[in-house]
Amino acid sequence: GINAEYGKQWYQRRVREAVVSTQSTGSLFIVYPLSYIHRERIHKTAKIWQLLYFLVSGLAVIYYVIGMRGTLHCLCNVLIVWATKRLFGPSTTTVVITAASTMLYLILGYIYNTNTEVYDVLWTTPHSIHTMKLIGLIFDYKDGNTDPDLLSEDKKQHSIKDFSLLEALSFCLTYTGGITGPQMSFRRFRAFCEGQLGAETDSTGKPDSVAAARERAMTGSFFLAICLIGGIFFNREGVLSPGFHDNHLAYRLFYISVFGQLALAKYIGCWTVMEGGCMLLGITYDPELPDKWGAMRSVNIRKLFLELNIKSVIDNFNITTKFWFIRYLSKRTRDWGKWRSMLYTYLFIILWHGVHAGYFLAFLFEIPCITAEKQIMRVVRHYCGDPIKWSWPALSLGVWVARVLRFITVGYGIQPFILLTWSDSAQVYNGLYWGLHIILAVWSLTFHFLFKPLLPPLPPRKKPGETAISMTTTVAEETEKTESLTSGHGADEKAKMS
């Protein structure tokens, strides 16, 4: 019957998720012994030994997670780009072929492997990371052979004249981001292998990053534990169970909101654990940051959870990947026009994640959601004044309303990203009557026909050609430093409301 079939599906999912979890967790925490070995034996050795160490250890981790077939896919991806580079040199042709071939390879992998209803760690998982690294590497290679007068300061900082096959393999396949983030530039990787990063050292001459790495490892483990324990009570089976829609609407909203927050906790935990391993290695050093070991930080936990708007979730989540989109997509397509640039950037982001309908639903929900949030704040400031000038009772009420709305909206919007398929996402949204989608549509009409004619016009943009995309405009365009994203030291609630 229905219950027997549901029970069978539940058991199969649990077994598959347990296998995936074991492999993924192993690939995360293995960075610590590998980084320790590097500190003890490989640190300050010749560049070639460091490259070989990163390549061999990275291949071993990839083989452990996805097997020989997947490892060969990863090697082929790098070799194809290397062959393209050798044939066409630092040209636009090389950039186009690299971007097209790596993304086509990735998309075909997604299509071939899209036969499950849950996320599995397959060869496409590291392949997606390598795709970004290879595209960025070729862009930097082309920039390094372009007239410096035609380059921005950011492009000059990341440009390279040339690179070897061993460097490309080691950079892409290294265990410090071969399976998951954080992203790093090739210039940083090369400087580290050549001993030019200038990291602070302890009395033994090794990177003085043990305390920072320990803190990140403990933080990441804490979030993974929350995800593990919370998943017992709030999980995929719960939202898709036959009797879920029989519960009260308030309970359903609460359940999917917590379920969504647990999904965020999983990503935060994975990235933070990996960051700790990179810190232990010493490759994350940057003396210009408040946190000198935070150059590869993927998430600003303090701001992510303490700030009140939905946009802050996007700004402070997956930061290093967001910088990649800024550097290699948003800035380079700026001259194509605002909407065309936004369309291509979002299309790339969605396809890079996968071909499941859930990714399209999740990212397309983001656009009206962020737009509506900006519009609401315009209306609030016009009719109620700047929130930082509100009385304390009004401000406190506003803070809690904002927290509840953000809690529900994030949990609601991330459901397709977790559930992946159209049928599962639609089942959940049908049970919620597509409530937030309808509210956003009604608000958009209300704002444009009722409020907008009454509001003063917005001041002109300083950079009219800048890409207006919520994934990228929130990070300072003039620098890639993460000071505002890594300091996160507590502004009071009035500042958060503003």
N, C-alpha and C positions, 0 to 999 in steps of 0.2 A: 504493500500500500504506500500511501504518500509518506507516512512516518518512517517506514523501512527504507525507502529510497533516500529520504532526507538524511537519515542516520548513516547510510552508506556514503553519501557525498561528504558528510561532516567528517567521517573517519578518514576518507581519502585525503581531504584537505589538510587535516591535522598531521597525517603522516608526511605529506609533501612539505608542509610548512616547517615541521620539525627538522627534516633533512636540510632544507634551505637555511634555516636558522643556525644549525650547527656549523655548516660550511661558512656562512657569512660571519658568524661570531669568531670562528677560528681565524679567518683571514684578517679580521680587525685586530685581535689581540696578539697575533703573531708578529706584528710590527715592533712590539717592545723587545722581545729577545733578539730580533734581527737588528734593531737599532743599537741594542747593547753590544752585540758582537762588533758592529761597525765602530762604536766608540772605543772598544777595547783593542781591536786588532787592525781595523782598516783606516781609521781616522789618521789623516796626515800622510797616508801612503801616496804613491804615484797615482795620477789621474786614471790611468788605464786599469789599475786594480780596483779602484772605486767603481768605475763603470762596469767592469766585469762582475763585481759583487752585486750591484743593483740589478744587473740583467739576470744573473743566475738565480738569485733569491727571489726576484720578481716572477720569473718563469715558474719557479717551484710553487709559489703561492697561487698563481693562476691555474697551474695544473691541478693543485689540490682542490680548488673550488669548482672548476669547470671541465677538467679532464683534458686528455691529449687533443681531441678534436677541436675543442674551443681554443686551446693554446695555439694550435696551428692557424686558426682563423686570425688570432691576434698578430702572429708573426707575418702572415700574408698581408695584412693591412699596412704594416710598416714598410714591408718590402715593396709594395705597389707604389707607395708615396716616394720611397727612395729612388725607385726606377724613374718615376716621373721627374723628380728633381734632377737626376743625371741627364735625362733626355732633353729637357727644356730649360734648365737653369733657373735663375731668379726672375721669372717672367710672370705676366698675368696668366698665361696659359697654364703654368704650373699651379697657380693658385686655383684656377677654375677646375682643372682636372682633379686636383687633390680634394677640394670641397665636394665635387660631384661624385667622385669615386668612393670616398669614405662614407658619405651620407647614403649613397645608393647601396653600398655594401651593408650598412647598418639597417636600412629600411627593409631590404630583402631578407636580412636575418630576422627582423621583427615579424615580417609577414610569414616566413617559414615556421617560426616558433610560436606564433600567436594561436595556440590551440589549448590554452588553459585559461581558467577564469580567475586565477590568482597570480601574483607576481612571483616568477621563478628566477633564480640567479642562473642564467644561461651564458653562453659565450657573448651574447649581445650586451651583457652588463659591463664587462671591461671594455668591450669594443666601443661603446658609447663614450667612455672616458678617453680612449685613445683617439677617437675621431676628433674630439675637441683639441687634444694636444697636437695632433698632426696638422690640423688646419691652422692653428695658431702658430706652429713652428714654421710652416711654409710662408705665412704672412710675414713673420719676423725676418725670415730669410730674404724675401723680396724687398722688405723695407731696408735691410742692411746693405742692399746693392742698388739703392735709389739715392738720388742726389739729396744730401741732408737738408738742403734749403727747402725741399718740398715736403719734409716730414714735420709732424708735430713733435713736441717734446716727449710725449708719451711713446710715440713710435720710435724715437731715437733711443729711449731708455731700454726698449725691448728688442731692438733690431740686432741681427747677427749677420756676419759676412758669409759664413759657411758652417757646416756641421758634418760629422762623419756618420757612417752607418751605425757604428757602435754607440755613439752618443744618442742617435735617434731611438735605437732599440732600448737602451737603458732608460732614457727619459720617459718613454711611453710605458714600458713594462715594469718599472720599478715598483716595489711593494708600497712605497709612500704615495699611494694614489693610483695603483694599477687596477684595483677592483672598484673603489669608490673614491670620493674626493679626499682631501682638498686639491683643487687645481693649483698649479704653480707655473711660472714662466720658465722657458728654457734657459734664459739668462741666469735665473736664480739657481737652477739645477747645475749649470756649467760652473758658475762661480763657486758653488759649494764643493764640487768635485775637484776644482783647481785650488781649493783652500783660500779663496779670495773673498769669502762672505764676511769675514771679520767678526765672527761671533765671539762674544765674551766667553772666557774659559775659566775653569776652576783651577785649583792648585796643581792638578795633575795634567793640565793642558788640554782638557776635554771640554766641550761646550757646557757652560754652567746653566743647564736647562732642566736638571733632574726635578727640582721642585715644581717648575711650571708643568712638566710632563705628568708628574704625579697628580697634580690638581686636575688636569684635564682628563686623565684616566679615571679618577674617582667620580668626576662629574658625569662623564659619559656612561660609566657603569651604573650610576644612580638613575639616569634616564632610561637605560635599557631595562633595569629592574622594575621601574614604574611601568614600562610598556609590557613587560612579561606578566606582572601581577595584575595590572589593569585589564590585560587581554583576557584574563579568565572570566571577567564579568562583562566586559564590553568588547565585542568582537564581530567579525563578519557574519558568523552564523546567527548572531543575535538579530542584526538588522535585516537579514534575509529570511529569518524563520517565518513559517506560515502564520504564527499568531502574533507577530510583532505589531501589525496594524490594528490589532484589537485593543492595544493599550491606549491610554489617554494621549492626546496630542502633545501635552506638555512633557509627558514622560518620553515620547518618541524624540522630541527635540533635544531633551537632555541627554538621551542615550547616544544619538548620532553626534552631538557636540563633544561628549567625552571620548567617543570612539575616534573622532577626528583629531582631538588633542593628543591621544595616544599614538596616532600615526605620526604626528609631528615629533613626539618624544622619541620614537624609533629612529627617525632621521637624525635628530639632534644627538642621540646617544652614539650612533654609528660614526658620525662626522667628528664628534668630540673625542672619542676614543682614538680615531685615526690621527687627529691633530696632536694628541699627546705623544704618539709614537714618532711623529715628525719633529716635535719639539725635542724629544730625547735625542734624536739624531743630530739636531742643531741646525737643520735647514730652514727653520722658520724665523731666523733672526732678522730683525730690522731695528736699528738704533733710533730711528726717527719716530717710532710708535710709542705710545704710553706703555703698552705691554710689548716689551722688546722681543718677545718670543711669539707674538701673535700675527705675524705677517701672512699666515696661511689659515687664519681662523674662518671657519665656514658659517658660524652662527654666533650672534651676539645674544646670549641667553637673557641677560638682564633686560635689554630693551625689548626683546621679543615678547616677554611676558609682562613687563611693567607698563609699557606704553599702551595707549588706549585705542589707537585707530587701527583699522585693518591694514592700511598701507605699511605700517611698521612691521607687520608679519612678513611682507614681501621684502622690505628693505633689509631686514636683519636675519634672513633665512637663506642659506646656500649662497653666502656672500662671494666666495671665490669664483663660483660658476657665474654669478651675476657680473662680476668684473670681466670675465671672459666675453660675455655677451656685449658688454659695453665696448670693450676694446676692439673686438673683431667683427661685430655685427652693427651695433647701433651707430658708432662713430663713422664706420666706413660706408654705411648706406644713408647717411644723413642728407647728402646732396640729392638723393632720389625723390625727396619730398616727404613730408610728415607721415601721411597715411600709407604711402607705398612702403616706406621704411618700416613702419609699425607692422604692416601686413606680413612682409617677408620675415621680419624678426620673430614674430609670434609663430608663423608657420614653421620656421626652423626649430624653435624651442619645442613646439608640440611634437613634430616628427622625430626630433632627437630623443624625446622621452619614449616614444613608441607609437604604434598605429592603432592602439585600442581607442574606442570611441570615448572612453572615460577621460583620456587626456585632453581631447578637444573640448568636452563639456566643462572640465575644470578650468582650463585656461580661458575659455570664452566667457565663463562666468566672472572671471577676474576683472575684465575690462569694464563692464557696466557697474560692477560693485565699487571699484575704486573711483570711477567717475561720479557715481551717486554720493559717495562719501565726501568728495570735494565740493559737490554742489550743496549738500546739506550744511557743511561748515560755512559756505558763503552765506546761506540764508540765515543761519544761526548768528553769525557775526553781524549781519546787517540789521536784524531785528532785535537781537538780545545783547549785542555788544561782544567785545572780545572776552572769551571765557576767563582769561587771567584776571579780569576786573570784576568777576562775579563775586557776590557775597559767599561766605563759606558754606552755608547750607545749600545754596543753589549749585555751587561748584561740586560739593560732595555728591549731591544727587546726580549731577551730570556725569561725574566720574563713574559711578556705579551703573548708570544706564549704558554708558559707553562700553564698560567691561562686559556686561551681559550681552549687548548686541554683537560685540566682537567675538565673544565665546560661541554664540550661536551661528553667526555668519561664517566663521572659519570652519566650524564643524560641518555645516551644511555644504559649503562650497567644495570641501576637499573630498566628499564622498565619492564622486566619480573617479578621482585620482587613485583611491584605494580599491574601489570595486572593479574598475577597468572597463567592464562590458556595458553596452547600452542597456541590456535587459535588466541587469542588477541595479544599475544607477536609476533607471526609470522606475523600477519597483520601489526603491526607497523614496524617490521624489513623488511618486504617485501617492504614497502613504502620507506625505507631507503636503499634498495638494499643490506641489510646485510653488509653495508659498512665497519664498524669497524671490524667485524669478518673476512672479506676478507683481510683487511689491516694487521691484526695481523697474518694471515696465510702466507701472502706474506712476511711480515717482518721476520717471523721465518725462512723461507727458505733462505731469503737473508742473515740473520745474520749467520746462520750455514754454509752456503756454500761460502759466500763472505767475511764477516768481521771477523768471529771467527778465521780462520786460521792466520789472520794478527795481532790479538791482543795478548798481553802478557798473560800468564796464570794467573788465579786468585790465590791469596795467599791461602794456606791451611786453612781450618776452624779450629778454636781453639777447637771446640767440634764436631768431626766428626759424632757422633751419634745423634746430635741435629736434631730435626724435622724441615725440611725446608719448613714451610708452612706460607704463608703470613698472615694468621689470627693470628699467635702466635709468630713468631720469632722476631717481632719488639719490644716486651716488654722485659726489662732486665730480663734475666733468673735468676740472682742471688738474685733478690728481687722482691716482689710484690708491692713495694711502687710506688706511682703514681707521683713522683716528676716531672719527665720529661713530664708527661701527664697533670699535673694540673697547673704548673707554667705558661708556655706558654708566657713568657714575651719576647717581640719582638726582635728577631734577625733581622738583616737587610736583605735586599733582597739577598745580596750575600750569607749569611748563608743559606737562604732558598733554593737557587739554588743548594747548595752543599748537 
